[in-house]
Amino acid sequence: MHSDYVFDDLRMDNIYSITQLLQSKNGSGSVQNISFRNIRLSTPPLVNSAITGTSKEISFENIKFCDHRVDSIASLGIDDVTPAPTILTTNLPNADFRYDNGLLKVGQPITFDASLSSGNKSIRSYGWNFGDGLKGEGAIVSHVFQDLHGTRMDGTGRFQVQLTITDEEGVKDVIVRPLVIGTAMTNASKVENPQKGLYYRQYPGAKASWTELQQKPPDSTGVTVNIKEFALSIKSPYSVWFEGYLEIPVSGGYTFYIMSRDGAYLQMDDIVLVNSNATQPQVCNSVGNVVKQHTSTSILEAGLHKISVGYKQDLGSEVFAFYWQGPANKLEQIPIDRFFRRM
């Protein structure tokens, strides 16, 4: 038996999942009284959390994926567990902020507004870290970015902006949200009478490159309104290609995340953002390749944008997930009602 563990006050840039409590289902192993609290991730986890075997008194409190506070077991990906783990209601204040929409450039004053923050007690202070080495204080502040390097110095123009609020009792909450600085914004497409869903092409096997797949006849073609559900329903090994349009709600810089084991592809309009065929085997005799996160950014005008998404699955459990984060939305898997196709 494993019991009485507390995981508290952790911040991580990359993580496989919040937990993998995998015990034998024949009753030979069990876990109980395990608490996860005040854990912040700068990016979404690579895979869903999992709990198997005998377990009880498992709880989660104030778990944040970027700017999304976990509010249900389903958002952790945990299901079919009895008794179900508990999401504890936190009395912490809730940090939140917005910033200017549209194309944000080097040297341009940008307004950050934390008035969306809330709490049971009055908020005493607002502290900003803009991800470029500079800080600020106040509920509403203005900041100027001086380059396109980005917080990770990778040239993407993506800065991780962090807001820390403190209430009158000294209790803190933190939120991290990416902002994209650039030089140009891609215009939306004009599409008459767009229909829900994306076109798909399914191919056998997961070894061919994306270029090679374009020259092969697919096993099947059609339309799907739920790309994740469709991808996870196919028997591996396979490769699948989705095409259509993505509806952008508000003009500005967006960050996209795709999770895959065996390769991923993402093209927005005429720009290839992800083209990965590289794989890396897992260790410890685990089946399949490691899960990789493919992160990209694009500055997009509100409206429809042509999109191509590729995903490959060979061995191991299937992990396809497609997230976005932008000026009008917190981190989430892209809702199915944002995908369209031209008739």
C-alpha positions in Angstrom: 0.0 0.0 0.0 1.1 3.6 -0.8 -0.6 6.2 1.4 -0.3 9.7 3.0 1.5 11.6 0.2 1.1 15.3 -0.4 2.3 17.0 -3.6 2.1 20.8 -2.9 3.3 24.1 -4.4 4.9 22.8 -7.7 5.6 24.8 -10.9 6.7 22.9 -14.0 7.3 24.0 -17.6 6.7 20.5 -19.0 5.0 17.4 -17.5 3.9 14.0 -18.7 0.7 14.2 -16.5 -0.4 15.2 -13.1 -0.4 11.6 -11.9 -0.2 8.0 -13.1 -1.3 5.9 -10.1 -1.3 2.6 -11.8 -2.0 -0.3 -9.4 -2.8 -3.9 -10.2 -6.5 -4.4 -10.8 -6.4 -7.8 -9.0 -6.3 -6.0 -5.6 -2.6 -6.7 -4.8 -1.8 -3.0 -4.7 -3.6 0.1 -3.4 -3.2 3.8 -2.9 -5.0 6.1 -0.5 -4.9 9.6 1.0 -2.9 11.2 -1.8 -3.3 15.0 -2.2 -2.3 17.1 -5.2 -2.5 20.9 -4.6 -1.2 24.2 -5.8 0.4 22.7 -9.0 0.9 25.0 -12.0 2.0 24.0 -15.5 3.2 26.4 -18.2 2.0 24.0 -20.9 -0.8 21.4 -21.1 0.2 17.9 -19.9 1.3 15.4 -22.6 -1.3 12.8 -21.6 -4.3 12.4 -19.4 -3.8 11.4 -15.8 -4.8 7.9 -14.8 -5.7 5.9 -11.7 -6.2 2.1 -11.7 -6.6 -0.5 -9.1 -7.7 0.0 -5.5 -7.7 3.7 -4.5 -9.5 6.0 -2.1 -9.2 9.5 -0.7 -7.4 10.9 -3.8 -7.9 14.7 -4.0 -6.9 17.6 -6.3 -6.9 21.3 -5.3 -5.9 24.4 -7.3 -4.4 22.6 -10.3 -3.7 24.9 -13.2 -2.8 24.1 -16.8 -1.5 27.5 -18.0 -4.5 29.8 -17.4 -7.1 27.0 -16.9 -7.9 25.9 -13.4 -9.0 22.3 -13.3 -12.6 22.1 -12.1 -13.6 18.5 -12.9 -12.1 15.0 -12.9 -13.0 14.8 -16.6 -10.6 17.7 -17.4 -7.8 15.6 -15.9 -8.8 12.7 -18.2 -9.6 10.4 -15.3 -12.7 8.2 -15.6 -14.0 4.8 -14.5 -12.5 5.1 -11.0 -14.5 4.0 -7.9 -14.6 5.8 -5.6 -14.0 8.9 -7.8 -11.2 11.3 -6.8 -12.3 14.6 -5.4 -11.8 18.1 -6.8 -11.6 20.3 -3.7 -13.2 23.8 -3.9 -10.4 26.3 -3.2 -10.9 29.5 -1.2 -7.9 31.0 -3.0 -8.3 34.2 -5.0 -8.6 33.7 -8.7 -6.0 35.6 -10.9 -7.1 36.5 -14.3 -6.2 39.2 -16.9 -6.8 40.3 -20.5 -4.6 42.2 -22.9 -5.0 44.1 -26.1 -6.2 42.2 -29.2 -4.9 42.4 -32.7 -1.4 42.6 -34.0 1.1 43.4 -31.2 4.4 44.8 -32.4 7.8 45.5 -30.9 7.8 49.0 -29.3 4.0 49.1 -29.0 2.5 49.9 -25.6 0.3 47.0 -24.6 -2.3 47.3 -21.9 -2.7 44.5 -19.3 -5.9 44.5 -17.2 -6.2 42.3 -14.1 -9.7 43.6 -13.1 -11.1 40.2 -14.1 -9.4 38.7 -11.0 -11.6 37.9 -8.0 -11.6 36.4 -4.5 -13.5 36.1 -1.3 -11.2 38.8 0.2 -10.1 42.1 -1.3 -7.1 41.9 -3.5 -4.2 43.9 -2.1 -1.6 43.8 -4.9 -1.1 42.8 -8.5 2.5 41.7 -9.6 3.5 41.2 -13.2 6.3 39.3 -14.8 6.3 40.0 -18.5 8.6 37.1 -19.5 11.3 39.5 -20.9 13.1 40.2 -17.7 10.9 43.1 -16.7 8.2 43.4 -14.0 5.3 45.7 -13.1 2.7 46.4 -10.4 -0.9 47.5 -10.5 -4.3 46.2 -11.6 -3.9 47.9 -15.0 -0.5 48.4 -16.5 1.2 49.1 -19.8 4.3 47.4 -21.1 6.5 47.6 -24.2 8.3 44.5 -25.6 11.6 45.4 -27.2 12.2 42.3 -29.4 10.8 39.1 -30.9 13.0 36.7 -29.0 10.3 35.4 -26.7 10.6 34.2 -23.1 12.5 31.0 -24.2 14.7 33.0 -26.6 13.5 30.8 -29.5 12.6 33.7 -31.9 8.8 32.9 -31.8 7.8 36.2 -30.2 5.9 34.3 -27.6 6.2 35.7 -24.1 4.9 34.0 -21.0 3.2 36.7 -19.0 2.7 35.9 -15.3 0.3 37.7 -12.9 0.5 37.1 -9.2 -2.3 38.5 -7.0 -2.3 38.8 -3.2 -5.4 39.3 -1.1 -5.7 41.2 2.2 -4.8 38.0 4.2 -1.6 37.5 2.2 -3.0 34.5 0.1 -1.7 34.4 -3.4 -2.8 33.1 -6.8 -0.8 33.0 -10.0 -1.8 32.7 -13.7 0.5 32.4 -16.7 -0.7 33.3 -20.3 1.3 33.5 -23.5 1.3 36.6 -25.6 2.7 36.8 -29.2 4.6 39.8 -30.5 5.0 39.9 -34.3 5.4 41.9 -37.5 2.3 40.9 -39.5 -1.2 39.3 -39.2 -2.6 36.8 -41.6 -6.0 37.8 -43.1 -9.0 35.6 -42.8 -10.5 33.7 -45.8 -13.8 34.5 -47.4 -15.8 31.3 -47.5 -19.4 31.2 -48.7 -21.8 29.0 -46.7 -19.2 27.1 -44.6 -20.3 23.7 -43.2 -19.4 22.2 -39.8 -16.6 19.6 -39.8 -13.4 18.8 -41.6 -12.5 16.6 -44.5 -10.3 13.6 -43.7 -8.0 11.2 -45.5 -7.0 8.1 -43.7 -3.8 6.1 -44.7 -2.5 2.7 -43.5 0.7 2.7 -41.5 2.6 5.4 -39.7 6.1 5.2 -41.2 5.7 7.4 -44.3 6.7 11.1 -44.2 4.0 13.7 -44.7 5.4 14.4 -48.1 5.2 10.8 -49.1 1.6 10.5 -47.8 0.4 13.2 -50.2 1.5 11.0 -53.1 -0.4 7.9 -51.9 -4.1 6.9 -52.3 -5.9 7.0 -49.0 -7.7 4.0 -47.5 -10.8 6.1 -46.9 -12.0 9.7 -47.1 -15.0 11.6 -45.7 -16.1 14.3 -43.2 -15.9 14.3 -39.4 -17.1 16.9 -37.0 -14.9 15.6 -34.1 -11.3 15.1 -35.2 -10.1 13.8 -31.8 -12.9 11.3 -31.5 -12.4 10.2 -35.1 -8.6 9.9 -34.7 -8.9 7.8 -31.5 -11.4 5.5 -33.1 -9.1 4.2 -35.9 -7.2 1.0 -35.4 -3.5 1.6 -35.4 -1.1 1.8 -37.2 -2.5 4.6 -39.3 -2.0 8.2 -40.5 -4.8 10.7 -40.9 -5.0 14.1 -42.5 -7.7 16.7 -41.8 -8.4 19.7 -43.9 -10.8 22.6 -43.8 -11.0 25.9 -41.9 -10.6 27.0 -38.3 -12.7 29.9 -37.0 -10.6 32.4 -35.0 -12.9 34.3 -32.5 -10.7 37.4 -31.9 -7.8 38.9 -33.9 -4.4 38.3 -32.2 -1.6 35.9 -31.5 -2.5 32.2 -30.9 -0.5 29.4 -29.4 -1.3 25.8 -30.7 -0.3 22.5 -29.0 -0.5 19.1 -30.7 0.3 15.9 -28.8 1.5 12.8 -30.7 3.8 9.8 -30.5 4.6 9.2 -34.1 4.5 12.5 -36.0 2.4 15.6 -36.3 1.7 18.2 -39.0 0.0 21.6 -38.8 -0.4 24.2 -41.5 -2.3 27.5 -41.0 -3.2 29.2 -44.3 0.1 28.9 -46.3 2.4 28.6 -43.4 3.7 25.2 -42.1 3.9 25.5 -38.3 4.6 21.8 -37.5 6.2 19.2 -39.7 7.5 16.4 -37.5 8.2 12.8 -38.5 10.9 12.2 -35.8 10.2 9.6 -33.2 11.9 8.5 -30.0 11.4 5.1 -28.4 10.2 4.9 -24.8 12.4 3.3 -22.1 11.9 0.5 -19.6 10.4 -1.8 -22.2 7.3 0.5 -22.6 5.5 0.0 -25.9 5.6 2.7 -28.5 7.4 6.0 -28.9 7.4 8.8 -26.4 4.7 11.4 -26.5 5.8 14.8 -27.8 4.3 18.2 -27.6 4.5 20.3 -30.8 4.1 24.0 -30.0 3.6 26.8 -32.5 2.3 30.3 -32.8 0.4 32.3 -35.4 -1.0 35.9 -35.5 -4.5 35.6 -37.1 -7.3 37.9 -38.1 -10.7 37.0 -36.7 -12.6 34.8 -39.1 -11.9 31.5 -41.0 -8.4 30.3 -41.7 -7.5 27.4 -43.9 -6.0 24.5 -41.7 -4.4 21.2 -42.3 -3.7 18.8 -39.4 -1.8 15.5 -39.6 -1.5 12.8 -37.0 0.2 9.4 -36.9 -0.3 6.5 -34.5 1.8 3.3 -34.5 2.3 1.4 -31.2 1.3 2.4 -27.7 -1.8 4.1 -26.4 -3.3 6.8 -28.5 -2.8 10.4 -27.3 -4.0 12.8 -30.0 -4.9 16.2 -28.5 -5.1 19.6 -30.2 -5.1 22.7 -27.9 -5.2 26.4 -28.5 -4.7 29.6 -26.4 -5.3 33.1 -27.4 -6.4 36.7 -26.5 -10.0 35.6 -26.1 -9.8 32.1 -24.8 -7.9 30.2 -22.0 -6.1 27.0 -22.7 -8.5 24.4 -24.0 -8.8 21.6 -26.6 -10.2 23.4 -29.7 -14.0 23.1 -29.6 -15.4 21.0 -32.5 -17.8 23.9 -33.4 -14.7 25.9 -34.5 -14.0 23.6 -37.5 -15.6 24.2 -40.9 -15.2 23.0 -44.5 -16.0 24.5 -47.9 -18.8 22.7 -49.8 
